């Protein structure tokens, strides 16, 4: 009996498997002539925090991305037997990984064409505040490979991150060492991911640089099998010049652009996917950005994003706001120091949100003259929520909103309100 996913999609068999999930070809029961792809989180990964976070991110981010060069998410849900499932359009084609295995290197016009398509897809994701973080030839499907109709579909946003909502883990906030859990493919990963720093659009530019190096030279810039050596090279080593690996047919301006993409620090790379495609086109003597623009897709101009609507302040909370300029790794260190200094307990962290509890000692006078001399002391919990948001994905500024919540009776006390103001002042010191 064939597996039925989400009560709608009949499995036709497994067609692939990755670190996090298995991929099945399927057909909708109500439309059997049509094919779809069902991605299922592996059972052992469903039990891990990393696995759950990965599938939730992919459900969230892929559902917001609609572009001819990005594989379309059609459905998603929790199957009672298989668990979390993502249903994608079926894209017949060849993975860029497999094309490179056979052809080794691609001619420059073809590289430019494929790059233009990929950059259009990434520009859309980046303007939506989403960084892919795992770009590699195995996540690029080439449709019509080798024909005049060749185009790409970017796949697998499983470890994508939102540039606008910093995610600070409880381990990072607690200041534990070696808590950076790097996700990504070692051969293509950016140095800032390895350093545990904030990732923005330029992390994907680095991955593209590795792919371009491979596409035009036939080998990776750091072709090591040992993961430790590979990571060290991404962090510290300069990629070999083309001449040093006996590649002499690539124009110097193309080589310089690819090596700029492989710079260790984001400011040294092209500032956007669109800028990379345009610079590559100039070096080729053709406008690949315009040539690969899909019909009917309007050019999106990046704008500063508005902050989430401020909810009406209730009588049992106090709200404070401030700005800070820092990467996520620094924010985790400073906010962790703040929470430790006041003795707060972290309750939960989500992208853009952090909940904590602070136990505040208050005095509740007993009745009679003895109670006035020896008031009864008690501890009451005050909930602290920190909301973090990047108003503009191209800047390092984080807008921080601090909300302190307790019972209405408690929040009316001057001592409690003064304490809340003091906590906010303490937070600003750490920032």
N, C-alpha and C positions, 0 to 999 in steps of 0.2 A: 504494500500500500504506500502510495506516494505521500510525502509530507505536505501538509497544507499550512501555510503561514498566514497568520492574522485572519484566518477563516476565508481568505480570498485568493491566495496565490499558491498554485500547485507547483511543487518543485519538480524540475526536470533533471536534476543532478548537480553535483558540485562542480564549479568551474574554476575555483581558486581558493587560496587560503593565505591569510596574513598573520601577523603576530597577535592581532586582537580578535579577528573574526574570520568566519568562513563565508564564501560567496557562492550563491546558487543561482542557476538559470531557472526561471519560473514563468508561468503564464497565468494571467487572471482567469479565474473560473468563469466569469461572465464575458470574457473576451479571449477565448483560447487561441485565436490566430495571432495574438500579440505576445511579445516576449518582454520580460522585465528581469531585473537582477535583484535578488534579495540578499542583503548582508546581515549576518547573524553573529552576535557577540558570542565567542567561544564560552562554553559552560564554566570552565575554570576561571575565565576572566570576569564573569558575572559576579564572582565572589570577592573580587578585589576592588578597592577604591579607585585605582587607576583605570581599570576596565570600565567601571560604571561612569566615571567622569568623562572618559573618551567617547562613549556612545551618546551620552547626554549632549556633549559639545557638538558632535556631528549632527545629531537630530536638530539642535538649535540653529547652528550656523548654516548647514547645507540648505535648510528650509528657507533661508533668507536670500539665497544666491540664485539668481535667474539670469542666465547669459548663454548665448549659443555655444560658447567655448567652455562651459562648465557643465558637467554631467548633472542632469535634473533629478532632484529628489521628488518622487511621486507620492510616497506614503511612508508612514512610520508608526510604530506602536509596540506594545508588549504582547508577544504571543504567549498563551498560557503554558505551552510546552517548551518552545525554543527560547523564550525570553525576548529581549530587545531586538527588534528587526527594523531595518531600513530598506525601503524599496526604491530602486533607481531605474531610470530608463536604461534599456539595453542598447549599448553602443557597439556595433560590429566594427572591429578595427584591429590594429596591432599596437601593442605597447611600444613606446619609444625605446624602452629597455631592450626589447627583443630585436627591434630594428638595428640598434647599435651593436648588438652581439653579432649580427650577420654582416652589416656593412662597415662596422668599425668607426668610420668617420663619414660625415655628410658634407656635401659641397656648400660653400658659403651662401649662395642664394636660397637654398633649401633651409639652411640653419636660420637665416633671417626670416623666412616665411613662418617657420614653426615658432620662432621666438616672438614674432609679432602677435600670433594667435594667443600664445601663452600669456604675453604681457597684457593683452586686452582682458583676458579672464582675471588676471591678478589685480589689474587696476580696479575692476568692479568690486572684487573682494576687499581690497584695501580701502576703497572709498566707503565701504560699508563697515569699516573698522575691524576687519577680520584678516588675520595673518595665517597663512596655510601652515607654515613651520615644518612641513615634511615633503617639500617638493623634490622630486627625483624622477628619472625616466620611467620607473615602474608605476608612477601615478599620472602619467601622461598617455592618454589613448590617442593614437593617430588614426583618423578616419580617411579612407581613400589613399593609403600610403603609396607614395611614388607616382601619384596621378596629378593632373592639373587641378583636381578638386580636393586636394589634401588639406585637412584642418585638424584641430586638436580638441580634445575634451579633457579638462583638468579634473581629477578625481580625488577622493579620500581626504576630507577635511576632518578626520578623526582626532587629530591633536591640534586643530586650529585654536587660536586664542583671540579674544576680543581686545583690541588695542585700547578701547575706551574704558574698560572695567578691569583694573588691576586685581589679580587673584593672589592673595597672601595666605599661604597655608599655615596651619597651627604650628607645625614644626619650625617654619621660617620665623613666625612671630615669637616663638619661644626662644629663638636664638640658637637652636641646635646646629651643630656643625655637620657638614656633609649631608645637608637635606635637599640639595638641588637635585631633583630627579629628572634628569635630562630625557626628553622624548624627542625622537627624530631618528633619521637613518644616519649612522656615523659617517658614511662616505660623503654625505651631502650637507651635514648639519652646520649651522652658523656658529662662529666663535662665541657670540653673546648668549646663545642657548647653553653652550657648555659652561660659560662663566656664571650662569644663573641670573643674567641681567634682563631688563625689560626688552621684549622683542617687538619691533614694529615692522613696517613694510620692507625695510631694508634687510631683514633676516631672510626674507624670500629672495631678495636680490642676490644675496650671497649664494643661496642654493642654485639659483639660475646661473650664476657665474661658474659653479662647479659643473653644471650640465653643459654649458657652452664650451668650456674647456674640453670636456669629453667629446662633444659633438664635432669640434673642429680639429682636434689632435688625435682622437682615437684612444685616449687614455685619460684617467683621472689625474688631477693635479697632485693628489696624495694617494698613490695606489698601494696602500698598505693593508694587509689582512689583519695584522695585530691591532686590536681596537685601541689599546693604550697608546701605541705609536701614532695611530691615525688621529686620535684626539689631540695629542701633543702637537702634531703638525698643523691642525686647524687653528690651534691657539697661538702658535709661535712661528711656524716655518713659512717662508715665502714660497709661493708656487714656482716651479721651474719655468724658466723662459722657454719659449717654443724652440729656439735654436738649440738649447741644451738637450732637448728630446728629439732632435733631428726633424723638426717640422719647420720648413722654410717657405711654404707657399702662402702663409697667412699675412695679409697686410699689417704693418706695424700698428696702425690706429685700431684695428680690430683686436690685436693682442693687448694693447694698452687698456682698452675698454674692459676686456674680460678680466685682466689682472686687477683693475679698479674694483670690479664686482667682488673680487676675492680679498679685498682689504679687510684687515682684522677688526676694524672699528667702523660702525655704520656711517658716520659723517663722511667718510672717505669714499663711499660708494655712490653710484647714481641715486638720486633722491626718490625715484619712483619707477614703477614698471614702465609707464609710458615714456619717461625720460630715457630709460635704457633702450627701448625699442627705437626711439627716434635717433639716438646717438649711433646705434648699430646701423640704422638706415643711412645716415650721413656717411659713415665709413664705407658702406657698400655703394653709395651713389644712387640710392633709391629710397623712396618714402615707404618703408615697410609698415609703419604704424597706420598710415592711411590705406595702404593696399590690403591689409588684413582686417580692416574695420568691418565687422559683420553688418549686413544690411538691416536697417530698421532699429538699430540700437543707438540711442541718443548718447552723445558725449556727456559724461557726468563731471561736473566741476566740484572739486573738494571744497567743502565749507566747514567752518567750525560747527561742531555739533552742539545743539542746545542741551542744557542739563535736564534731567528728568523733572517732571512737574513736582513742585514742592507741596506735599500734602498739608492740609490745614492743621495748624498746631493745636493740639488738644490741651486741656487744662492740667493734664498729668504728665506733661513732658516739657523739656527745654531743648531748644535747637540752636546750635552754633555752626558757623561756616568759616572756612579759611582756605587758602591756596598754598601749595608747596610745589617746588620744582625739583623733581628727583626721579630716578628710575625705580622700578618696583622693588628691586633687591634692597635699596636704601630705605624705601618706605617700610618694608617689613622689619628692618633692623630698628628703625626709629619708633614705629608703632609698637613693636614688641617691647622696646625699652620703656615706653610710656605705660603699657599695661602691667609690666612687671613692677614698675616703681609705685603704682597705686595699689598693687595687690589684687588686681582684677583676675577673673577666671574667663578664659575664652570658651564660648559655648558653641559657636558655629562660624564657618567661613564659606562664602560663596563669591563668585566673580563680582567684584564691586561692593560687597557687603561683608561686614564683620560684626558679630554679636558677642558681647561679653557681659559679665555680671560683676558689680562692685558692691561689696557688703559695707554699708555705712552705719556706724554706731550712733544711735540717737538716744536722747533721754526722755523717758516717759514718767513724769512726776507722780508719785503715789499721793493718795489723799492724806490730809492731815499734816501737822507741823513736822513730823518725823520724815515724811516723804519729801518735804521741801529741802531738808538738810541732806538726806541721802536719796537722791532721785534714782529710780530704776533705769538701768541702761539696757538697751536691746539693740540687735543688729537687724537692719532691714536691707533687702536686696534692691539695688538700682540697676536697671538694664541700660547698657550702653550700646548703641548701634553706631558704627562708623560706615558711612557710604562714600566710596571713592569713585571718581569719574574723571576721565580726561576730556575736557571740553573740545580739544582739537587734537586729532590723532598725529599731527605733524609736530606737536610741541611736547615738551617734557613736563608740562604743568599738570598737577593732580588737584582737583577740587575735592575738598574733604568736608563732609557734613557730619557733625557729631550730635546725636540725638540721645538724650537721657530721659528715662521713663521710669516712673514709680506710681504708687497710688496717688489719687488726686489729693487726699488729705495730707500725705507726706510732702508732696511737691509744693504745698502752700506754705510750708514752714520756711522762714527766712534762713535758718541754718542750712537746710537742704539746698535751697537755691544758691546760697553763697558757696556751698561745697561744689555744686555743679559748675559754677563760674570758675572756681579754683581748678577743677579738673581740666576745663578747657584751656585755661592759662598754662597748665602743666603740659598739655598736649602740644601747644604752640612752641613751648621751649624745646621739646624733642624734635620738632620739625625744623 
